[in-house]
Amino acid sequence: MSGIPEKEWDWVAFLDAVTGIAAIARILDQVPMNDATRMVCLERLAIDSRDSLRLADVLVARAKEGDRWW
């Protein structure tokens, strides 16, 4: 479908999520915004962080089971 082997989808999703977190953090740090917009960004950062943690947990569990996808 995307040219990425199925075994690597979780890793690619994790990298995408972490990259998104970094982008939001940079925006929060460098872009002036009102309090309401800042709160929305912080909430998005929290959601994306939890999603990244879940993906990282999947990757760790797979590695512990011997799935050497890297």
MODELLER restraints for C-alpha pairs under 7 A, 6 or more apart:
rsr = mdl.restraints
at = mdl.atoms
rsr.add(forms.Gaussian(group=physical.xy_distance, feature=features.Distance(at['CA:7:A'], at['CA:69:A']), mean=6.10, stdev=0.5))
rsr.add(forms.Gaussian(group=physical.xy_distance, feature=features.Distance(at['CA:8:A'], at['CA:69:A']), mean=6.60, stdev=0.5))
rsr.add(forms.Gaussian(group=physical.xy_distance, feature=features.Distance(at['CA:10:A'], at['CA:55:A']), mean=6.75, stdev=0.5))
rsr.add(forms.Gaussian(group=physical.xy_distance, feature=features.Distance(at['CA:14:A'], at['CA:52:A']), mean=5.94, stdev=0.5))
rsr.add(forms.Gaussian(group=physical.xy_distance, feature=features.Distance(at['CA:14:A'], at['CA:55:A']), mean=5.76, stdev=0.5))
rsr.add(forms.Gaussian(group=physical.xy_distance, feature=features.Distance(at['CA:14:A'], at['CA:56:A']), mean=6.78, stdev=0.5))
rsr.add(forms.Gaussian(group=physical.xy_distance, feature=features.Distance(at['CA:17:A'], at['CA:48:A']), mean=6.53, stdev=0.5))
rsr.add(forms.Gaussian(group=physical.xy_distance, feature=features.Distance(at['CA:17:A'], at['CA:52:A']), mean=5.74, stdev=0.5))
rsr.add(forms.Gaussian(group=physical.xy_distance, feature=features.Distance(at['CA:18:A'], at['CA:52:A']), mean=6.49, stdev=0.5))
rsr.add(forms.Gaussian(group=physical.xy_distance, feature=features.Distance(at['CA:21:A'], at['CA:45:A']), mean=6.04, stdev=0.5))
rsr.add(forms.Gaussian(group=physical.xy_distance, feature=features.Distance(at['CA:21:A'], at['CA:48:A']), mean=6.44, stdev=0.5))
rsr.add(forms.Gaussian(group=physical.xy_distance, feature=features.Distance(at['CA:21:A'], at['CA:49:A']), mean=6.81, stdev=0.5))
rsr.add(forms.Gaussian(group=physical.xy_distance, feature=features.Distance(at['CA:24:A'], at['CA:41:A']), mean=6.88, stdev=0.5))
rsr.add(forms.Gaussian(group=physical.xy_distance, feature=features.Distance(at['CA:24:A'], at['CA:45:A']), mean=6.49, stdev=0.5))
rsr.add(forms.Gaussian(group=physical.xy_distance, feature=features.Distance(at['CA:28:A'], at['CA:38:A']), mean=6.96, stdev=0.5))
